[in-house]
Each structure stands twice: as structure tokens, then as C-alpha cells.
Amino acid sequence: MTAEKNDLGLKETKPAIILITCDQLNRNTLGCYGGKTIQTPHIDRLAEEGTVCSRCYTVSPWCLPARCAMLSGLYPHRNRAYSNFRKCALDTGRDNLFFALKDSGYHTSLFGKCHFAPVPYDRTRPDATLPYEEFREYYQSLGIDELRLQDDKQVSAWFLDDYSRELDRAGYLTPYREAVWNPEYQKVFPFPGPACWHPDAWVGDQAAGSIRRYDQKKPLFAWVSFSGPHFPFDAPQEYADRIDRSRLPERIRREGEFAGMDRIHHDSYYGGDNGTVIDGARPAKGKGCRSYTEEYWDRMRTSYYANVKLIDDQVGKIEDAVRERYGDNALILFTADHGEMLGNHGLWGKNMCAYDEVWRIPLLIRYPGNRKRAVEERLVNSTDFLPTCLGAAGGRQICCDGNDLADSAWSREYTFAEGEGFMAVTDGLRKYIHLQRQNGKKRELIDLMKDPHEFDNRVSWPEYQAEAAHLEEKMLEHMIPSVLA
């Protein structure tokens, strides 16, 4: 590729824009974020050639609100897509990343998971995989020119998307659906087919192949959206066999940390359901996450790390395809919708979590021109992805809550997470979390400087009353303008 560079080192011709997202990825599993259990050389290469965001946060610990925030550049309470379960699909009349890029001359594509609308869980059944065409039509109405849909691992077992149709023809859909539905597995099982048919391998192949074949009449935007390593923890056995279990990190936990009823995840750990259990507690059949054995945690975490390793291989394929087709004239972002507890505090999952394992997400950015490694230390969040992509495209921007990360002239003092009666605010040093349910509310305040592992809820400690009030005020300031509107 030969094109003149401007004074920022960016190409004057429009770059390809590649957004790679994982679902429920704990950033500490990656080498570039200090992970030691597995090697992730392809993801780490993006870090070596680009910018590592050290303080990037999701705006929701639920899939749908986090993804709709990426697409709209707006917090969930502003785009009204705030729940995985209620009728709050992202409005097709609302401006979004796909529409803006199309207006800037881009061809838009998505490979993998969308989840911009709630899944019809009430329609699922263990004996059949059902039609899903209305969802494909809805997704494409958001401005997607080319869609190869693999809309979550479980969804592909429940409903016929592009992936599950091909999986069915290959003869592996029925055993996969049976494994997904089997309660005895508690969401941990080896993928019942060759590794090349795993959902994330399929997404990687579809994306890399399309990037190589694209005719370049228009600049390309490709959102590569892996469903993993979100549960079910279904890594192919050949990948699980590569994980050295002796290298699994010690789980961070403290005996009795959920003994107080003031903790949001008391029921997640001990059992029961007051409307505040983490998703990982449900396969425990009412007994809570504390019922999982050490053998279970080893299998679950082994499969999770193996899935991350598989995704890293797919990222390598995509990087190679982008280099082959576009040289260095591409913007690549690698991130996640939210994280995963991964056994820390005796929990797995993400719902209603403001723990760093869930709230803090990876974000790697390789700008056109292959900038040298840099570290972004500002508070960054999911709403920043849209303006960053649009800034690189050079077309119109959208009024949103985020900022272009290539612009050094902004700063953020606080970031927020929202959804399903849940609200959290942090400045990176302290956190305040408020959860409202029909049966009451719970509040937590965490001092990360004195309690980096987040064991103690200090919201009722006398010396923290002023801080709790201050952070609650910031939370209200964040919400009230939209409530009044």
C-alpha cells in the first residue's frame, strides 16, 4: 500500500476498520495484560504494535446493553437498551455506527454475535432448533450490509442462525444442542465436534475469508464478534489438553466475604434467589456458587483458558488477512463487551458485577501506520469505540457519550455501568454500586487503594459516609438529565 500520511501518521485514504470483540473476556487471561497461564501471541502482537488501554471499562455487565452502547456510543439509559431480558432492542431509528460508516462510504459487515435485541428465551426447547429469520432481518435493518450470524453459543443451539444451519449440515448441531441443554454438565463440556466447527473457529474463518475476498470498491468496516469465551465453557478437547492446569492462577477469595446480607452477591454464593444472583449460580440448582467443587473450578477454568487460546488463533488469521489485503492501512480495535469472574470470590459469570474482573475490559488499538507501542492511561469506556472508528473514517460524527481515543484533548473523571436496576460509578480508585430490586436495595462502596481485591463493603463505615454521598451524587448527576428529558 502506498498512500501519503498526514501529520498524525494516518493514511489519507480511508482505512479499513476492523472491530474485534469477545464475549465475557477476563482481560487478565491475556499476556499483554499480565496473564501467565497461556500464551496469546496474536492478541499480544496488536498490543506491541499499538495502544494498550490500561483503564478501559464496560458500561454494563450484561451483553445486550454493553453491545448496544458500543453500537450507539450512548450509555444504556440514553439509548434505552438496558436489559438482556426486557423488550428494549436498540431502536432502528436511532443513529449508530453502521449507519454513520455507510454515510461515509463504507461497506459494513458483522461476523458472529449481534445480540442487539433480547433473546426470546421463553420460546427455547431442548428438542429443536427454531427459526430465527426475524432477528436476521432486524439486525440488517441496523445498517449491516453483510451478516454472517452466530448469535451466541447457546442461541445457535436454540435458534437457526447461519452457523447452526451449517453445523446441522455437518452433523454436529444435535449433539451440541443436547450438551447445551444437559443440566448435569453445569455449562462445562468439550465441544462435540472437530475444533474447526467450534463457534469461534467458524466466526474467525468467516471473517478472515471475507476480508481476503473483499473487492475494495468501498472501504471496509468489519465487526468480528466472537461468542466466546462466554459460557457454556465448551472448548474443543484438543485445546483443553494444551492447558497446564498447574499454571492456573490461584482464585482470589476470602472466607466469609459474603456472610453479610449487605453484599450484592450473598445469594449468588450461598444459594437462593432474591433477584440478584449471578448467571453462574443458576447451573448450581439453587445451591449457590459455593457448591462447586475444586475439580469443577479446574475444569471450568481450563475450558475458559482453552477458549481464549482458540480465539487468539483466530485473531492471528484475521490479522494476517488484514495485512495481506490492506497492508498497514487499517484501524484494528480488540476488546470485549464485559469480563468474567472466573472463580474469583467463588463466582463465575458477570451479571450485576462491578468487580474489576467484569467491569474492566481489554482494549487494544492498532492505528493505521503501525504506531509503536503506547499506553493509554485515561479512563476509557465502551462508548468511546464509536467516535474512535468514525474519527478514523473521516466522515460525520454522531452525538454520543464517548470520545475519539486518537484525540488527546479530553479527559474523563468518572465512568459508569448500568442495567436492570444496577448502577455503578468509579474514578478508578473507589467504586460505589447501587442495586435496586422489588424486594429492596443494596449498596456497596469499595476502596481499591486499601482493598484491591474488593473484599470489604465499606458503605456503612463511618469514615466513608462522605465518599459514599459524593459518589451517589455523581451517579445522580449522570442519570438525571436523561430522566428529565
Buried (B, 14 or more C-beta within 10 A) or exposed (E): EEBEEEEEEBBEEBBBBBBBBBBBBBBBBBBBBEBEBBEBEBBBBBBBBBBBBBBBBBBBBBBBBBBBBBBBBBBBBBBBBBBBEEEBBBBBEBBBBBBBBBBBEBBBBBBBBBBBBBBBEEEBEEEEBEEBEEBBEBBBEBBBBBBBBBBBBBBBBBBBBBBBBBBBEEEBBBEBBBBBBEEEBBBBBBBBBEBEBBBBBBBBBBBBBBBEEBEEEBBBBBBBBBBBBBBBBBBBBEBBEBBEEEEBBEBBBEEEBBEEEEBBBBBBBBBEEBEBBBBBBBBBEEEBBBBBEEEBBBBBBBBBBBBBBBBBBBBBBBBBBBEEBBBBBBBBBBBBBBBBBBBBBBBBBBBBBBBBBBBBBBBBBBBBBBBEEEEBEBBBBBBBBBBBBBBBBBBEEBEBBBBBBBEEEEEBEBBBBBBBBBBBBBBBEBBBBBBEBEEEEBBBBBBBEEEEBBBBBBBEEEEBEEBBEBBBEBBEEBBEEEEEE
